[in-house]
Amino acid sequence: MSPTRRALRTGVAAAAAAITMTATVVAPAAAATWPNDTFDLCATNCGVGGTWGGVVWGNRTAELQGTMYDSGGVGTTVYFEAYAGSVKIDGTTRSTPADSASPFHFTIGDPDLVGGFDRLKIQVCQTNSGPYWCSRPVNADRDGVAEHLSSN
């Protein structure tokens, strides 16, 4: 093999190695994924009101969707609170009027918070002029375990 062809092949191999190393350093890491959680909660008993649905965990937020219902004649409210450790990051409620059912679908959390949140507290209450007849609160955790949370 001539010195020119050897130099060319060596140069191409070195360039390929440099590109591979650069691509390895610059390529973004795969985003972590967590299994989804589900919930099924009743306010005191399932005959008067409750909610069921799921939590799809993201990196900094979570998507919640489900249905809430009221058959007790006073209305039902579901409370959702997002925590990073013991610090409350976000919170919202969803309500349905007396003797009806309503779907919900929304995102909770702070998309600008590095690390996001790791715990979602959910509680359902019958409402009239304030919360009463509430389920015990349950906590969905952003971890490696798919959970089904129930107040039953």
C-alpha positions as CSV (number, residue, x, y, z in Angstrom):
1,M,0.0,0.0,0.0
2,S,1.3,3.4,-0.9
3,P,2.1,5.9,1.9
4,T,-0.6,8.3,0.5
5,R,-3.3,5.6,0.8
6,R,-2.1,4.6,4.3
7,A,-2.2,8.3,5.4
8,L,-5.7,8.7,3.9
9,R,-7.1,5.6,5.6
10,T,-5.5,6.6,8.9
11,G,-6.9,10.1,8.6
12,V,-10.4,8.8,7.9
13,A,-10.2,6.4,10.8
14,A,-9.1,9.2,13.1
15,A,-11.9,11.6,11.9
16,A,-14.5,8.8,12.4
17,A,-13.2,8.2,15.9
18,A,-13.4,12.0,16.7
19,I,-16.9,12.2,15.3
20,T,-18.0,9.2,17.4
21,M,-16.5,10.6,20.6
22,T,-18.1,14.0,20.0
23,A,-21.5,12.4,19.3
24,T,-21.2,10.5,22.5
25,V,-20.4,13.5,24.6
26,V,-23.0,15.8,23.0
27,A,-25.9,13.3,22.7
28,P,-28.6,14.0,25.3
29,A,-29.3,11.4,27.9
30,A,-32.6,9.6,27.7
31,A,-35.3,11.0,29.8
32,A,-36.1,9.0,32.9
33,T,-39.6,7.4,32.8
34,W,-41.7,6.3,35.7
35,P,-44.6,3.9,35.7
36,N,-48.1,5.4,35.8
37,D,-50.3,5.3,38.9
38,T,-54.1,4.9,39.1
39,F,-56.6,5.9,41.8
40,D,-60.1,5.1,42.9
41,L,-61.4,7.1,45.9
42,C,-64.7,7.6,47.6
43,A,-65.9,10.3,49.9
44,T,-66.9,8.2,53.0
45,N,-68.7,5.7,50.8
46,C,-68.8,5.1,47.1
47,G,-72.6,5.5,47.0
48,V,-72.4,9.3,47.5
49,G,-69.4,10.4,45.4
50,G,-65.9,9.7,44.4
51,T,-63.3,9.8,41.6
52,W,-61.2,7.4,39.6
53,G,-58.4,8.1,37.1
54,G,-54.7,7.9,36.4
55,V,-51.4,9.8,36.8
56,V,-49.0,9.9,34.0
57,W,-45.6,11.0,35.4
58,G,-43.4,13.3,33.5
59,N,-40.0,14.8,34.3
60,R,-41.3,18.0,36.0
61,T,-45.1,17.7,35.8
62,A,-47.7,15.0,35.8
63,E,-50.8,14.6,33.6
64,L,-54.0,13.6,35.4
65,Q,-57.2,12.4,33.8
66,G,-60.2,10.7,35.1
67,T,-63.8,11.2,36.2
68,M,-65.5,12.4,39.4
69,Y,-69.1,11.8,40.3
70,D,-71.7,12.8,42.8
71,S,-74.8,10.8,43.7
72,G,-75.3,12.2,47.2
73,G,-77.0,15.4,46.1
74,V,-74.5,17.9,47.4
75,G,-71.6,18.0,44.9
76,T,-68.1,16.4,44.9
77,T,-64.7,18.1,44.9
78,V,-61.3,16.4,44.3
79,Y,-58.2,18.1,45.8
80,F,-54.8,17.5,44.0
81,E,-51.6,18.8,45.6
82,A,-48.1,18.3,44.2
83,Y,-45.1,18.1,46.6
84,A,-41.3,18.1,46.2
85,G,-40.4,16.4,49.4
86,S,-42.4,18.3,52.0
87,V,-42.7,21.5,50.0
88,K,-46.0,22.1,48.2
89,I,-45.3,23.0,44.6
90,D,-48.8,23.2,43.1
91,G,-52.4,22.5,43.9
92,T,-55.8,22.5,42.2
93,T,-59.3,21.3,42.7
94,R,-61.9,19.8,40.3
95,S,-65.6,19.8,41.2
96,T,-68.8,18.3,39.9
97,P,-72.3,19.5,40.8
98,A,-74.9,17.4,42.7
99,D,-76.1,14.2,41.1
100,S,-73.7,14.4,38.0
101,A,-70.4,13.1,36.7
102,S,-67.6,15.2,35.1
103,P,-64.4,14.1,33.4
104,F,-61.1,15.9,34.0
105,H,-57.8,16.1,32.2
106,F,-55.0,18.5,33.2
107,T,-51.3,18.9,34.0
108,I,-50.1,19.7,37.5
109,G,-46.6,20.8,38.6
110,D,-44.1,23.4,37.7
111,P,-42.4,22.9,34.3
112,D,-39.6,25.3,35.3
113,L,-38.8,23.5,38.6
114,V,-35.6,21.4,38.1
115,G,-36.4,17.9,39.3
116,G,-40.1,18.5,39.4
117,F,-42.2,17.1,42.1
118,D,-42.2,13.5,43.5
119,R,-45.5,13.1,45.4
120,L,-49.1,13.9,44.5
121,K,-51.7,14.0,47.3
122,I,-55.3,13.3,46.3
123,Q,-58.4,13.6,48.4
124,V,-62.1,13.6,47.5
125,C,-64.8,15.3,49.5
126,Q,-68.6,15.8,49.3
127,T,-69.2,19.5,49.3
128,N,-72.1,21.7,50.2
129,S,-71.0,25.0,51.8
130,G,-67.5,23.5,52.5
131,P,-65.7,20.2,52.4
132,Y,-67.2,17.4,54.6
133,W,-67.4,13.7,54.2
134,C,-63.9,13.4,52.9
135,S,-61.8,10.3,51.9
136,R,-58.5,9.8,53.6
137,P,-55.8,11.5,51.5
138,V,-53.7,9.1,49.4
139,N,-50.2,9.8,48.0
140,A,-49.1,8.8,44.5
141,D,-45.3,8.7,44.3
142,R,-43.0,9.3,41.3
143,D,-41.0,6.2,41.7
144,G,-40.3,2.9,40.0
145,V,-43.5,1.2,41.3
146,A,-46.9,1.4,39.5
147,E,-49.5,1.9,42.2
148,H,-53.2,1.6,42.5
149,L,-54.4,4.0,45.2
150,S,-57.8,3.3,46.8
151,S,-59.7,4.7,49.8
152,N,-61.8,1.5,50.0
